[in-house]
Amino acid sequence: MPPRARPSFDATFMEMCGLVSQRTTCPRRAVGAVIVKENHVLTTGYNGAPKGFPHPIETGCIREELGIPSGEFSDVCPCLHAEQNAILQAALFGVSVKEGTLYCTTQPCTQCARMVVNSGIRKVVYELEYADMLSVGLLRTGGVDLYRWDPKKKVAVRDTRSNTWQEAQEKFKAEYRKKRLAPRSRTQVRPGA
C-alpha cells in the first residue's frame, strides 16, 4: 500500500480556517482565523457577536437591512472579526501570539491589521482579498509578511502589493476626494435617512 500524501502545514491551517468559519453568527460573511506558532495551533476565531449578545443570524443585521456595502460603517455592527476573536482568545487564556502566523479566510481589514501588528504576529496567510487599501500598508509598515493562499495549487504565495502606510494613505486621500467631489444621486441610501 503506497503512503498517502499528507497535506502541508499551510494547507492544514487553511482548511481549519474554513471549518472554523462555519461557526459564524454573521449573515453576510463567514470568516475563520487560526493563529499558530512553530506549526502548533494557539487559537482560533470566527466573526460573530460578543459573548452574551443576540446573534445577527437570528435577529437580523442592520448593515444588511440598510444595504451598507462591505467595509463601510462597520461600527454599527456588534460583531467582532475572526482575527480579533483569535487574538482576544489568546489574551483571555494567557497565550502569546508574538512571532506567530495568522491564517485567515479573508485578508485582515485595517482594524484587524492594527491588532495583528501590535500583537507581534509576523506573518499573515489569507485566501480572499478584502477591499481595504490601508490594511496592506499597515501590515507592510508594521513588518508583517503577507501571503495569499492559492487553493488550487495549495500553496501560499507572497503578496506582492507593496505599499507603505504613507503610500496607502495617499491612495486613500485621492480616492476619498474623488468620491466627495463626485455628484451624488438623490436616490442613494444614506444611513439614518
Secondary structure as UniProt FT lines:
FT   HELIX           9..21
FT   TURN            22..23
FT   STRAND          32..37
FT   TURN            38..39
FT   STRAND          40..46
FT   TURN            51..52
FT   HELIX           56..59
FT   HELIX           62..66
FT   TURN            70..71
FT   HELIX           74..76
FT   HELIX           82..92
FT   TURN            93..94
FT   TURN            98..99
FT   STRAND          101..106
FT   HELIX           110..119
FT   STRAND          123..128
FT   HELIX           133..141
FT   TURN            142..143
FT   STRAND          145..150
FT   TURN            151..154
FT   STRAND          155..158
FT   HELIX           165..181
FT   TURN            186..187
FT   TURN            191..192
//
